[in-house]
Amino acid sequence: MPQAALLIEVVKKALRERGLTYARLAAGLGLSESSVKRVFSQENLSLDRLEKICALMDLEIADLLEFTRAAEGRLTELTDDQERALVSDPKLLLVAVLAISHWTAGNIVKQYRFSESELVGLLAQLDRLGIINLLPGNRIKVRLARNFTWRKGGPIQRFFEDRVQKQFFESSFLGEGELRVSVHGSVSSRSNSLLQQRMRKIAEEFDALVEEDSQLDHSMREGTTVVMAIRPWELSLFTELRRGHGQDTGGKISQATSKPR
């Protein structure tokens, strides 16, 4: 289904879910009910009118776009087999990461040592894996949702831990475009949960900006990684100095670490 038609169907579904009839929508838009029906039947929905409809539904256009992506069957997570296929072939993993970052086939060939035929073969593999749709002219349509995440403890995360994590943090984070923030304090479980929610919100904002910037010329964009982490943790050296930690009946201190309270 063409995306314009799909968006119209998503808007209709959202209206039904909120109990908004064409009559109520017409009153809110200052139109006749027949005019509203004509707008939907002709799929002639301007951006200004879409914004007004969203306001009546207490939604943002970004919400509708996310609903549209969900209706397209976009993936929020890959299967274990899909992730293993990516990490088993460094070239395939690279092309997948670039495609997800909205690189075009032309820019990939320009920046990396792939022939056009080799790249097309790799893109075709990603198409068969269901990660992208390879369109005529070697255009790439990513099939991942904006809230897409890698599998917890899956092949990609293990690859990151084994091959990427150490290299990423080998930096002073003092260069242009770099920042490292490290804070410590005692917080409740509730506060920990709130912080996790805000971290997820930042991740959503990052994805939204990636989507927005995908319209810019390739030369205006640069590959960027954000890593956020939170967990109850204390340096083992400090944990070993805690009163009562690791003491046996003989009063000896073991070298094991424990989770802080």
C-alpha positions in Angstrom: 0.0 0.0 0.0 1.4 3.5 -0.9 2.5 5.4 2.2 0.0 8.2 1.7 -2.8 5.7 1.6 -1.4 3.9 4.6 -1.2 7.2 6.6 -4.8 7.9 5.8 -5.8 4.5 7.2 -3.7 5.1 10.3 -5.5 8.4 10.9 -8.9 6.8 10.5 -7.9 4.0 12.9 -6.7 6.6 15.5 -9.9 8.5 15.1 -12.0 5.4 15.7 -10.0 4.4 18.8 -10.7 7.8 20.3 -14.4 7.8 19.4 -14.0 10.8 17.1 -16.7 10.7 14.3 -16.4 12.6 11.0 -19.1 15.0 12.4 -17.0 15.8 15.5 -13.9 16.1 13.4 -15.6 18.4 10.9 -16.7 20.7 13.8 -13.2 20.8 15.1 -11.7 21.6 11.7 -14.4 24.1 10.8 -15.5 22.1 7.7 -18.7 20.3 6.7 -18.9 16.6 7.3 -19.1 15.9 3.5 -15.8 17.9 3.1 -14.1 15.8 5.7 -15.3 12.6 4.0 -14.0 13.9 0.6 -10.6 14.7 2.1 -10.2 11.1 3.3 -11.7 9.5 0.1 -9.4 11.5 -2.1 -6.4 11.1 0.2 -5.8 14.8 0.0 -4.5 15.6 3.5 -2.3 18.7 3.8 0.3 19.0 6.5 -1.5 21.9 8.1 -4.8 19.9 8.2 -2.9 16.8 9.5 -1.5 18.9 12.4 -5.0 20.1 13.3 -6.4 16.6 13.3 -3.5 15.5 15.5 -4.3 18.3 17.9 -7.9 17.1 18.1 -6.7 13.6 18.9 -4.1 14.9 21.4 -1.3 13.4 19.3 1.8 14.7 17.4 2.6 14.0 13.8 5.6 12.0 15.0 3.1 9.6 16.8 1.2 9.1 13.5 4.4 8.3 11.7 5.3 5.8 14.3 1.9 4.2 14.0 2.4 4.1 10.2 5.7 2.3 10.6 4.1 -0.2 12.9 1.4 -0.8 10.3 4.1 -1.4 7.7 5.3 -4.3 9.9 8.6 -2.6 10.9 10.8 -4.6 13.2 11.4 -3.6 16.8 13.9 -6.4 17.3 15.7 -9.0 15.1 15.7 -12.7 15.8 18.7 -14.5 17.2 19.3 -16.0 13.7 19.2 -12.6 12.0 21.7 -11.2 14.5 24.0 -14.2 14.1 23.9 -13.8 10.4 25.2 -10.2 10.7 28.0 -10.9 13.2 29.2 -13.8 11.1 30.1 -11.6 8.2 31.9 -8.3 9.0 31.1 -6.9 5.6 27.4 -7.7 6.0 27.4 -6.1 9.5 29.0 -3.0 8.2 26.6 -2.6 5.3 23.7 -3.2 7.7 24.9 -0.5 10.1 25.4 1.9 7.3 21.9 1.2 5.8 20.3 1.6 9.2 22.1 5.0 9.4 20.5 6.0 6.1 23.5 5.8 3.9 22.7 5.4 0.2 24.3 2.7 -1.9 26.2 5.4 -3.8 27.8 6.8 -0.7 28.7 3.3 0.6 30.6 2.5 -2.6 32.2 5.9 -2.5 33.4 5.6 1.1 34.2 1.8 1.4 36.0 -0.8 -0.7 33.0 -2.4 -2.3 32.3 -2.9 -5.9 28.8 -2.1 -7.0 28.1 -5.8 -7.6 29.5 -6.8 -4.2 27.4 -4.2 -2.5 24.2 -5.2 -4.3 24.9 -8.8 -3.2 25.2 -7.7 0.4 22.1 -5.5 0.2 20.2 -8.5 -1.3 21.2 -10.6 1.7 19.9 -7.9 4.1 16.7 -7.9 2.0 16.3 -11.7 2.4 16.9 -11.3 6.1 14.0 -8.8 6.3 16.2 -5.9 7.6 15.8 -3.7 4.5 13.8 -3.6 1.2 16.1 -3.3 -1.8 14.3 -1.1 -4.2 14.9 -0.4 -7.9 18.0 1.7 -8.5 19.6 0.2 -5.4 17.5 2.4 -3.2 17.4 1.2 0.4 14.3 1.2 2.6 15.0 0.2 6.2 12.5 -2.0 7.8 13.3 -1.2 11.4 11.0 0.8 13.7 12.2 3.9 15.4 12.1 2.1 18.8 14.2 -0.7 17.4 16.7 -2.3 19.8 19.2 -5.1 19.6 18.4 -8.3 21.5 19.4 -8.3 25.2 22.3 -10.6 25.6 22.1 -11.4 21.9 24.8 -11.8 19.3 25.1 -8.1 18.5 25.4 -7.1 22.2 28.0 -9.9 22.8 29.9 -8.6 19.7 29.8 -5.1 21.2 31.1 -6.3 24.5 33.9 -8.4 23.0 35.0 -6.2 20.1 33.6 -2.7 20.4 33.2 -1.6 24.0 36.9 -1.4 25.0 37.8 0.4 21.8 35.0 2.9 22.2 36.1 3.9 25.7 39.8 4.3 24.9 39.4 8.1 24.6 39.8 11.1 26.7 36.4 12.4 25.4 37.9 15.9 25.1 37.8 16.2 21.3 35.3 18.0 19.1 31.8 16.5 19.5 32.8 14.3 22.4 31.4 14.2 25.9 31.7 11.8 28.8 29.5 12.2 31.9 30.1 10.1 35.0 28.1 10.7 38.2 27.6 8.7 41.4 25.2 8.8 44.2 22.8 6.7 46.3 19.3 6.4 44.7 16.2 4.5 45.4 14.7 1.8 43.1 12.1 4.3 42.1 14.7 6.9 41.1 16.6 4.3 39.3 13.5 3.4 37.3 12.8 7.1 36.5 16.4 7.5 35.3 16.0 4.5 33.0 12.8 5.9 31.5 14.7 9.2 30.8 17.6 7.3 29.2 15.1 5.5 26.9 13.6 8.9 26.1 17.0 10.2 25.1 17.5 7.1 22.9 14.1 7.9 21.3 15.1 11.5 20.7 18.4 10.3 19.2 16.5 8.0 16.8 14.2 10.9 15.9 17.1 13.2 15.1 18.7 10.4 13.0 15.5 10.2 11.0 15.3 14.0 10.6 18.9 14.3 9.6 18.6 11.6 7.0 17.2 14.2 4.7 20.5 16.2 4.8 23.3 15.8 2.4 25.6 13.0 3.3 28.5 15.4 3.8 26.6 17.1 6.6 26.3 14.0 8.7 28.8 12.0 10.7 28.5 8.6 12.2 27.8 9.1 15.9 27.4 6.7 18.8 25.7 7.3 22.2 26.2 4.9 25.1 24.3 5.3 28.3 24.5 2.9 31.2 23.1 2.6 34.7 23.3 -0.1 37.4 23.9 -0.5 41.1 27.7 -0.7 41.2 30.7 0.1 43.3 34.4 -0.2 42.5 35.5 -3.5 43.8 38.4 -1.8 45.7 35.8 0.2 47.7 33.5 -2.8 48.2 36.4 -4.8 49.7 36.8 -2.0 52.3 33.2 -2.2 53.5 32.8 -3.2 57.1 31.8 -6.8 57.4 32.5 -7.5 53.7 34.1 -10.9 53.0 34.9 -11.8 56.6 34.9 -15.4 57.6 35.0 -16.9 61.1 38.7 -16.4 61.1 38.4 -12.7 60.4 40.1 -12.9 57.0 39.0 -10.7 54.1 38.3 -12.5 50.8 38.9 -11.0 47.3 35.3 -11.4 46.1 33.2 -8.4 45.3 29.6 -7.9 46.4 26.7 -5.8 45.2 26.5 -2.5 47.1 23.4 -1.8 49.2 
